[in-house]
Amino acid sequence: MVLGFEQETDYADYDETMDEFDVLFAISILVSVFVFALISLQS
């Protein structure tokens, strides 16, 4: 999580379990937006 750096002590355990999920989620969003942009430009 982004707030993990500012509130590391409060959400340390939460960040450890969510970091990998957040990365995959962010990548999936970027890929989706990229594909959507390509489709929009081609049409």
Secondary structure, DSSP 8 states (H G I E B T S, - for coil): -GGGTTTTTTSHHHHHHHHHHHHHHHHHHHHHHHHHHHHHHH-
